[in-house]
Amino acid sequence: MKILYIGSQDTHEQYVRGLVPSHWLYGAVEMERDGHDVVWEQERGELLHDWGLIRRYRPDLVFVPNLNLHNHLCLLALAALGICKVPVMAWLHHEPKVKTGLKAWFYRFLLSGCKHIFFLSEKTMEETITHGLAKRCCCSEPGWGPDMVFYDKVKTTEGDCFVSTGKENRDFNILIEAFQQTKAQLVIMTAKTHGGSNHEWLQERCKEMPNIKVIITENSGDVYPQMLQEMARAKALVCPLRKEKLNYCVGLSTIADAEGLGKPLIITRNPYHSAQRIEDFNTVETLEEWVEAIKNTKKTHPSPLSMKQCWEKMKPFLLTHVTGEQ
């Protein structure tokens, strides 16, 4: 089967170089390991870009790892109208914000161009279905998890430091306050800027705090090996999330890192994370809960999830729509 991947070529190149795990590519690597011919192409905003790729490669399936409706407008519209006969499957990371009116109808029309939509969060999936933006028969949450082939090669030790490597909608203020109180060792490693937020202030804020080390990096997957090194020798990972931004499964990448490395995790309670998945971790909301979790961090157990298992759950939908197999 020839599968046209339209996403980030940079991420694929980083994976090939051994810098990042396969789950950053949402199953496309596992498709290739399973014997399928994956054509790796870059997502672009030009209206006819996808259509040009389809005409060039004549794929059996189009796979989009992070569905941006604007960037794939032409492809989805042609698929919804039946003009494009190639099945389109995609991961939808965020539920569209507009739920009513003409714009919502247009989103519904575009999403109908997907033969199947995969979700990172069951709650996001249920909300998308409930608001009529997609049909239940076309949706599933296969359990996006860590690439254990990658993590099994990482040597881990248990050090003295807690480590924060996130950059998206992080509540660094509550994290710093908690570690000021406990005096526990903390490494904050984050991108200089992300999503409109500048994190350079952290260095000035923490310069007089001997137990907190701040490392500011570029916003690139190339720095992941440095982050991985810090996480591999951490006592535990920490993931402080902004409470006003808990409207999607933010923090899931850190959960996958903790699962892959077998590290304890302290994370802000997020309703978009399944209770079953995070029951083994330390979930917190208040400053007092952060302090208690730092002092008495619950150990973790091996994760039942993996990207290989996720692909096995995705595979039947691909076979059904491409070969007709059930």
N, C-alpha and C positions, 0 to 999 in steps of 0.2 A: 504494500500500500504506500502510495506517495502522499506525504502529509506536508502541506505548506504552513510553516510556522511564521506568523507575523508578529514580531515583538521586539525584543532588544538583542541585536547582534552582539553588542558589547558584553552583555551578560553571558551569552553563549561562549564567546571567546575567553572570558574569564573562567568559565567552567572547564573548557578544554585545557586551559593552562593549570588547572588544579587549584584555582584560587577560591572558588565558591562552590557550594553544594548544588546538586541537581534540582532541589525543590524550588530554587529561584526561577526555574524554567517550567514549572507547573505540570510536569509529566511528559514533556517533549523528549527529554533524554531517555526516559524509560520506554517511550515509543520506539526510539532508535535502538535501544538495547534489545527490544523485542523483535527486531528484524525489519522494522519499517524504514522506508527512505524518507528522512526528514530534511526538507529544504529550509534552511535558516535565512529568513529575510527580515529587514528592518521595518518597523512600523513608521509610517509617515502621514502627514496631515493632508497631502494632496488628494483631491476628490477621487481621481481615477487610479490612484496608486495600486490598490488591492486588485482591481480589475485587470490591470496590466500584468500583475504577477500571476494571476490565474491563467491568462491567455499565454503567458510565457512558459509556465511549468506544467499546465494541465494536470493539477493534483487531484487525488481522490477525495481529499478532505482539507479544509482550511481550519487551522487551530490558532486561536488568539488567546494568549496567556493572561492578558489584563485588558478587558474590553473598554475602550474609550469610544463612546458612540459617535462623537464628532469625527474622529480619525477613521472610522470604518463606516461612515454614513452610506456611501455608495454601495459597498459590498452588502451591507445588511438590507438596504432598500431593494437591491436587485434580487437578493435571496428571498425576501418577503414576497415580492411580486412573482416569483417563480422564474425569473429570467436567468438568474444564476442557479444552475442545477447542482453545483458542488456543495455538499453539506458543510455548514459552518458550525464549529463548536468553540465555546469561549468560557473563560473564567470571568465572572462579574464580581469585582472586589467591593463595590459600593452600590447600594440601592440608589437609583435615580431620585433626586430630592423632590422633583415635581411630581405630585400624585394626582392632580386634577387639571382639567382644561385641555386646550389644544396641544400644548407641549407634551403633556402626559400621554395623550393619544399617539403623538408622533413617536415617543419613546417606546410605547407598547408595539407600534408598528415595526420599528427597527428591531426590537428584541425578538419579534416573531420570525425574523430572518435567521435566527439561530436554531439549529436542530436540537441542540442541547446546551444548557447553561450550567456550569459548575460554580459552586459557592464556597467561600472560605468559612462562612458562618451559617449555621442552620437558622439563626434568628434573622439574618439578612435575607436568606432565601424565603422564609415564611412571610416576612414583610413585603417582599417583592411580589409574591403570589397573592397575598391578601389584598394588596392595592391594585390587583388586576394587571400588573405590568408583564407578567409571564404566566404560562400555564404550568400547573404542578407536574404534569407528565413530561415536561421538557426541562425539569430542574432536578438537581441533586447536590448533596454536600458529601463528597467522597472521603473527606478526612485528610486534607493537605497536611503532610507531616515531614519529618526530617529525612534527608538522604543519609541513611545509615552506612552506605558504602563509603561515603565521604568521612563521616564522623568516626567510624571505627578505625580510621588511620591516624586519628589525632591522639597524641599522648596527653593524658590529663593527670593533674596532681591537685591536692587540696591545699591551697594556700591560706593566707590570713585575710585577704582582701575580698570585699564585695565588689562586683563589677557591673557598671551600667554602660551599655553600648548603643542604646537607642537614640534616635534623632527626631522621630515623628511624634508631635503633640506630647512631649514629655514634661512632667511637672517636677522640674529640678529643684524648685524652692522647698517643697515638702521633703524631698530626698536629703537635701543639705541640712535642713533643720533636724531631721531624725538622726543623722550621723553626727551632727554637732552634740546632740544629747548623749548618744551612746559612746562617742569617741572611737567607734569601730573604724577600721581602715576601709576606704572607698576609693575606687578608680572610676572616674567619669570619662568615658571616651565617646565623643559625639562629633558630628559634622559641624563645620563652621556655620553653615546656613542650611535650612531645609524648610520647604513649604512656607516661605515668608518669615520664618523665625531665625534670628541670629543668636548663636550660642556663645559668642566670644566673651560675653560678660561673665561667664562662669569662672574664667581664670582670675579676673579681678576680685570676684566675690569670694573665692576660696583661697586666695594667696596667703592669708594669715591662718589657715586651718591646716595644721600639719598632718592630720589624718585623712585629708581629702586631696587626691591628685587629679588634675584635669588635663586631658589630652584632646586638643582640637585637631580634627583632620579635614581633609577635603571630602566633599560629598561624592564619593565614588566607590564602586565595588572593589577597586584595587586595594583599598585599605582593610578589607575584610580579613586577610591573613593576620594583620596586626591585632585586630579585634579578637580574632579566634585565639590567638596566643594568650591574650589577657583573660579571656573567658575560660580557657582550658586549665589555667592555674588558679582560678577563683575559688573562694570559699563558697560563694553562692552568686547568682545573678540577681540583679534588681531591675525592675521595670516600673517606674513611676509615671502614671498617665494622667493627663489633664481631665478632670471630671466633666468639664463642659464639652469635651470632645469624644465622649464615649458613645458615639452613634454609629460605630462600625467596629470591626475586630482589630483595632489598633493594638499593637503589642504581640501579635501572633508570631511574628518572626523571632522575637526573643523567646517565646514559648518553644518554638521549634529548636532553637539553639540549646535551650536548657534540656529538652528531651534528647537531642542528639548527643550532647556531652554528658548526660546523666548528672546534671548539676541541680542543686536546690534553686528555687526561684521565689523571690518576693515580688508580687505584682499587684497593681491596683485592680480591684474587682471591676470587671467589665461584663455587662450582661450579654455581650456578643461572643464571649468565650463560653463554650459548653461547660456546664458544671462537672460533667464526667471527666473532661479533659484536664481541668485545673484542680481537681480535688486533691491531687498529690502535692500541690504547691501551696505556698503561703499567700493567701489573698487578703488584701488590706484596703482600708478606705481612709481612716483618720491618722493623724500624726501619732497618737497613742498606739494604734495598731502597728504602725511602721516600727516604732521603737521596740515593741514587744517581739515582733517577728525578727528583728535584727538580733536581739538578745537570745531568742530561742527559735532558731530557724529549723523548720521541719525538713527532714531529709526526703529525698525523692527516690522513686523506684523506676526501673526500666520502662520506657515508653511503649505502649502497645501500638503506636502509630508509626508509619514510615511512608516515604514517597513511593516505595515499591507497592505497598498495600493500597495506597491511594490510586496508583495507576491501574491496579487490578480491578478496582471499582469503576474506574473511568472506561476501561477497555470495552465492556459490553455495549455501551452506547455508541462508540465508534463503529464497532462491527455491525450493529443493527442498521445504522444509517448508510454505511458504505457498502457492505456485502449482503445485507439482508439477513445475516445470521441473528438468531435470538440468544 
